[in-house]
Amino acid sequence: MEQNQTSPVRWGILGTGRIARIFCHTLQALPQAEIYAVGSRSQEKAESFGREQGAAVHYGSHAEFVNDEKIDIVYVATPIGSHYGDVKRCLLAGKHVLCEKAFTRTSEEAQELYALAKERNLFLMEAMWTKCQPVYRKIMEWKRDGMFGKIQGVEARFYTCATKDHRLMKDKNQGGALLDLTIYPMMYACSLLGYEPKHISAMAVKGKDEVDVMDSIQFSYSDGSFASLTGGLACQRQVSLYIHGTKGRVLLEQEHFYKAQKASLIDWDNQPIEEFDGAFSVDGYEYEAIEAMECIRRGRTGSALAPIEETLKLISLMEECKKQWS
């Protein structure tokens, strides 16, 4: 069913942490969006966060939150370990869902949610914001148009600055570095080279509670191309992406590649083939929010920019990496 084209889309925000606050800041800049409700497991947190964000209603119970019939779509911003239960609760209550990455911890959980959304004709999308941003879409356009030639290799890294008390070091509900950081290099590599590598080699350094704090992943493909991907917790932030093609190359290192606003495709004489400026209108999260709202207004159950099918494939690849760690 298509959404009313004139009234704002009423968002319910499930979770009151850092990412929820950032996303609310984004929604406040979009005239087609309304922050209507906030849900938390604590009434005090729900009210404090809800008043701060200008939400009309605040719920200290997830059950009460999802049963509010005025909510059009829920942004799930709870810890990764809670995503499966929270998304399922929303779908069973008839709510469209935009869920923060990583979508779930297992492919079995993801498949079940996908089937449930399909059965109930509800929109479901992982909030992989990078896929909706201008630079990523331009790079995919360069790929489709053959401007790289044959893409032979991808190297990507995402290390964040951390101490021994970092949330990814100690909280297994967050999923460790793979589901929070290395997922970005993996996503970009799969988008460029494919979601079905011929061979996968994965290693990890484990911290407290056997949570991965440093990952090294190698993909090789039947056509000879490969990806070298790393991520984890380090003494300083290191974030870069290099795409190696027979005709053109891209290096994103001045800006973090997962939120880059500029890209240059250069040839093998280091001359620009094409330069692109995709400056954000807000902060980069607006594109996934706009995409989700446009999809539900048009009665779509999925996004062409961030297809749930690709989410499922990526989760399966991450599961294979985890198996190799044991």
C-alpha positions as CSV (number, residue, x, y, z in Angstrom):
1,M,0.0,0.0,0.0
2,E,1.3,3.4,-1.0
3,Q,1.9,6.1,1.7
4,N,0.1,9.4,1.6
5,Q,2.3,11.6,-0.6
6,T,1.8,14.9,1.3
7,S,1.9,14.2,5.0
8,P,5.3,13.6,6.7
9,V,6.4,10.0,7.3
10,R,6.1,9.4,11.0
11,W,9.3,7.7,12.4
12,G,9.6,5.6,15.5
13,I,13.1,5.5,16.9
14,L,13.9,2.3,18.8
15,G,17.0,2.9,20.9
16,T,18.4,6.0,22.5
17,G,22.2,5.7,21.9
18,R,24.7,7.6,19.9
19,I,23.6,6.4,16.5
20,A,19.9,7.1,17.3
21,R,20.8,10.7,18.2
22,I,22.8,11.2,15.0
23,F,19.9,9.8,12.9
24,C,17.4,12.0,14.6
25,H,19.5,15.0,13.8
26,T,19.3,14.0,10.2
27,L,15.5,13.5,10.2
28,Q,15.1,17.0,11.8
29,A,16.6,18.4,8.6
30,L,14.2,16.6,6.3
31,P,10.8,18.3,5.8
32,Q,9.2,15.0,4.7
33,A,10.1,13.3,8.0
34,E,8.6,13.5,11.5
35,I,10.2,12.1,14.6
36,Y,7.0,10.9,16.2
37,A,7.9,8.3,18.8
38,V,10.8,7.0,20.8
39,G,11.1,3.6,22.4
40,S,13.4,2.3,25.1
41,R,13.4,-0.3,27.9
42,S,13.5,2.6,30.3
43,Q,10.8,5.2,30.6
44,E,13.2,7.7,31.9
45,K,15.6,7.3,28.9
46,A,12.7,7.4,26.5
47,E,11.3,10.6,27.9
48,S,14.7,12.3,28.1
49,F,15.7,11.4,24.6
50,G,12.2,12.0,23.2
51,R,12.0,15.5,24.6
52,E,15.4,16.3,23.3
53,Q,14.4,15.1,19.8
54,G,11.0,16.6,19.8
55,A,9.1,13.3,19.7
56,A,5.4,13.4,20.5
57,V,5.3,10.2,22.5
58,H,7.8,8.3,24.6
59,Y,7.6,4.6,25.5
60,G,9.5,2.8,28.2
61,S,8.4,-0.6,26.7
62,H,9.2,-2.0,23.3
63,A,5.8,-3.8,23.3
64,E,3.9,-0.5,23.8
65,F,6.1,1.3,21.2
66,V,5.5,-1.2,18.3
67,N,1.8,-1.2,19.0
68,D,1.4,2.5,18.4
69,E,-0.6,2.6,15.1
70,K,0.6,6.0,14.1
71,I,4.2,4.9,13.6
72,D,4.9,4.5,9.8
73,I,8.4,3.2,10.0
74,V,10.8,2.2,12.8
75,Y,14.5,2.9,12.8
76,V,16.1,0.1,14.9
77,A,19.1,1.6,16.7
78,T,19.6,-1.0,19.4
79,P,22.7,-3.1,19.9
80,I,23.4,-5.7,17.2
81,G,22.6,-8.6,19.5
82,S,19.1,-7.2,19.9
83,H,18.3,-6.5,16.2
84,Y,16.7,-9.9,15.5
85,G,14.2,-9.7,18.3
86,D,13.5,-6.0,17.8
87,V,13.0,-6.2,14.0
88,K,10.8,-9.2,14.4
89,R,8.6,-7.5,17.0
90,C,8.2,-4.5,14.6
91,L,7.3,-6.6,11.6
92,L,4.8,-8.6,13.6
93,A,3.2,-5.3,14.6
94,G,2.9,-4.3,11.0
95,K,5.7,-1.7,10.9
96,H,8.1,-0.9,8.1
97,V,11.7,-1.2,9.3
98,L,15.1,0.4,8.7
99,C,17.6,-1.5,10.8
100,E,21.1,-0.4,11.7
101,K,24.0,-2.5,10.4
102,A,25.0,-5.2,11.0
103,F,21.5,-6.4,10.3
104,T,21.7,-9.6,12.4
105,R,24.3,-11.8,13.9
106,T,23.4,-14.9,11.8
107,S,22.1,-15.6,8.3
108,E,19.3,-17.8,9.8
109,E,18.0,-14.8,11.7
110,A,18.2,-12.6,8.7
111,Q,16.5,-15.1,6.4
112,E,13.6,-15.4,8.9
113,L,13.1,-11.6,9.1
114,Y,13.3,-11.3,5.3
115,A,10.6,-14.0,4.9
116,L,8.4,-12.3,7.5
117,A,8.6,-8.9,5.9
118,K,7.8,-10.5,2.5
119,E,4.9,-12.4,3.9
120,R,3.4,-9.2,5.5
121,N,4.3,-7.0,2.5
122,L,6.4,-4.7,4.7
123,F,9.4,-2.6,3.8
124,L,12.7,-3.9,5.3
125,M,16.2,-2.5,4.7
126,E,19.5,-2.6,6.5
127,A,20.8,0.9,7.2
128,M,23.9,0.5,5.2
129,W,24.1,4.3,4.7
130,T,27.1,4.1,2.4
131,K,25.2,2.4,-0.4
132,C,22.8,5.3,-0.6
133,Q,25.4,8.1,-0.7
134,P,26.4,9.9,-3.9
135,V,30.1,8.8,-4.0
136,Y,29.3,5.1,-3.6
137,R,26.6,5.4,-6.3
138,K,29.0,7.2,-8.6
139,I,31.7,4.5,-8.2
140,M,29.1,1.8,-9.0
141,E,28.2,3.8,-12.1
142,W,31.8,3.9,-13.1
143,K,31.9,0.2,-12.7
144,R,28.8,-0.4,-14.7
145,D,30.1,1.9,-17.5
146,G,33.4,0.0,-17.7
147,M,35.5,3.0,-16.7
148,F,37.7,0.9,-14.5
149,G,38.2,-1.6,-17.2
150,K,38.5,-5.0,-15.4
151,I,38.7,-4.5,-11.7
152,Q,41.6,-6.7,-10.6
153,G,41.9,-5.8,-6.9
154,V,40.4,-4.0,-3.9
155,E,42.2,-3.1,-0.8
156,A,40.2,-1.6,2.1
157,R,40.8,-1.1,5.8
158,F,38.9,0.3,8.7
159,Y,40.6,0.6,12.1
160,T,39.2,2.8,14.8
161,C,41.2,4.3,17.6
162,A,40.5,2.3,20.8
163,T,41.6,1.6,24.3
164,K,41.1,-1.6,26.3
165,D,37.7,-0.3,27.5
166,H,36.3,0.2,24.0
167,R,32.7,-1.2,23.6
168,L,33.8,-3.6,20.8
169,M,36.5,-5.0,23.0
170,K,34.2,-6.0,25.8
171,D,30.6,-6.2,24.6
172,K,29.9,-9.3,22.7
173,N,26.4,-8.1,22.0
174,Q,27.9,-5.5,19.6
175,G,29.4,-8.3,17.5
176,G,33.1,-7.3,17.6
177,A,35.1,-5.6,14.9
178,L,33.7,-7.7,12.0
179,L,30.1,-6.7,12.3
180,D,30.8,-3.1,13.2
181,L,33.9,-2.1,11.3
182,T,35.2,-4.7,8.8
183,I,31.7,-5.0,7.4
184,Y,32.4,-1.8,5.4
185,P,35.5,-3.1,3.6
186,M,33.6,-6.3,2.9
187,M,30.6,-4.5,1.6
188,Y,32.6,-2.4,-0.8
189,A,34.6,-5.4,-2.0
190,C,31.5,-7.5,-2.7
191,S,29.8,-4.6,-4.5
192,L,32.8,-4.3,-6.8
193,L,33.8,-7.9,-7.3
194,G,30.8,-9.9,-6.3
195,Y,29.2,-11.7,-3.3
196,E,30.5,-15.2,-4.3
197,P,34.3,-15.3,-4.0
198,K,35.8,-18.6,-5.0
199,H,38.0,-18.7,-1.9
200,I,37.9,-17.0,1.5
201,S,40.7,-16.8,4.0
202,A,39.9,-15.2,7.3
203,M,41.9,-14.7,10.5
204,A,41.1,-12.7,13.7
205,V,42.8,-11.6,16.9
206,K,40.5,-12.3,19.8
207,G,40.0,-10.2,22.9
208,K,37.9,-10.6,26.0
209,D,35.0,-13.0,25.7
210,E,36.5,-14.3,22.4
211,V,35.3,-11.1,20.7
212,D,37.3,-10.3,17.5
213,V,39.3,-7.1,17.8
214,M,41.4,-7.4,14.6
215,D,40.3,-9.0,11.3
216,S,42.2,-10.0,8.1
217,I,40.1,-11.3,5.2
218,Q,41.1,-12.3,1.7
219,F,38.7,-13.0,-1.1
220,S,39.8,-14.5,-4.4
221,Y,37.6,-14.8,-7.4
222,S,37.5,-17.2,-10.4
223,D,38.5,-14.4,-12.8
224,G,41.7,-13.8,-10.9
225,S,40.6,-10.7,-9.0
226,F,41.0,-10.4,-5.3
227,A,40.2,-8.3,-2.2
228,S,42.4,-7.7,0.8
229,L,40.3,-6.4,3.8
230,T,41.3,-5.5,7.3
231,G,39.7,-3.9,10.3
232,G,39.7,-3.6,14.0
233,L,40.8,-1.6,17.0
234,A,44.1,0.2,16.8
235,C,46.1,3.1,18.4
236,Q,44.9,5.5,15.7
237,R,42.2,5.6,13.1
238,Q,43.1,4.1,9.6
239,V,40.4,4.1,7.0
240,S,41.1,3.8,3.2
241,L,39.9,2.2,0.0
242,Y,41.9,1.4,-3.2
243,I,40.2,0.1,-6.3
244,H,42.7,-1.2,-9.0
245,G,41.4,-1.5,-12.5
246,T,43.1,-2.1,-15.9
247,K,41.9,1.4,-17.2
248,G,41.2,3.4,-14.0
249,R,41.8,3.5,-10.3
250,V,40.3,5.1,-7.3
251,L,41.9,5.9,-3.9
252,L,39.8,7.2,-1.1
253,E,41.9,8.1,1.9
254,Q,41.5,11.8,2.5
255,E,38.0,11.1,3.7
256,H,36.8,7.9,5.3
257,F,35.8,5.9,2.3
258,Y,32.4,4.8,3.8
259,K,31.3,8.4,4.0
260,A,33.5,10.0,1.3
261,Q,32.1,13.1,-0.5
262,K,34.6,13.3,-3.3
263,A,36.2,10.7,-5.6
264,S,38.6,10.9,-8.5
265,L,38.9,8.2,-11.1
266,I,42.5,8.3,-12.5
267,D,44.3,6.5,-15.4
268,W,47.7,4.8,-15.4
269,D,49.4,8.1,-16.2
270,N,47.8,9.5,-13.0
271,Q,45.6,11.8,-15.0
272,P,42.0,12.3,-14.0
273,I,39.4,10.5,-16.1
274,E,36.5,11.9,-14.1
275,E,36.2,13.8,-10.8
276,F,33.1,13.7,-8.7
277,D,31.9,16.0,-5.8
278,G,29.0,14.5,-3.9
279,A,28.8,16.9,-1.0
280,F,26.2,15.9,1.7
281,S,23.1,18.0,2.1
282,V,23.1,17.1,5.8
283,D,25.5,14.5,7.2
284,G,25.3,11.5,4.9
285,Y,22.5,9.7,6.7
286,E,19.9,11.6,4.8
287,Y,20.2,9.4,1.7
288,E,19.1,6.2,3.5
289,A,16.3,8.0,5.3
290,I,15.0,9.5,2.0
291,E,15.3,6.2,0.2
292,A,13.3,4.4,2.9
293,M,10.6,7.0,2.9
294,E,10.4,7.0,-0.9
295,C,10.1,3.3,-0.9
296,I,7.2,3.1,1.6
297,R,5.5,6.0,-0.2
298,R,5.5,4.0,-3.3
299,G,4.5,0.7,-1.7
300,R,7.9,-1.0,-2.2
301,T,9.0,-3.7,0.2
302,G,12.7,-3.3,-0.6
303,S,15.3,-0.8,-1.8
304,A,17.2,-1.1,-5.1
305,L,20.0,0.9,-3.5
306,A,20.5,-1.5,-0.6
307,P,18.8,-4.7,-1.5
308,I,18.0,-7.0,1.4
309,E,19.3,-9.9,-0.8
310,E,22.8,-8.4,-0.7
311,T,22.5,-8.0,3.1
312,L,21.7,-11.7,3.4
313,K,24.7,-12.7,1.2
314,L,27.1,-10.4,3.2
315,I,25.9,-12.0,6.5
316,S,26.6,-15.4,5.1
317,L,30.1,-14.4,4.1
318,M,30.7,-13.0,7.6
319,E,29.5,-16.3,9.1
320,E,32.1,-18.2,7.0
321,C,34.8,-15.8,8.3
322,K,33.8,-16.6,11.9
323,K,33.9,-20.3,11.2
324,Q,37.5,-20.0,10.0
325,W,38.4,-18.3,13.3
326,S,37.4,-21.3,15.4
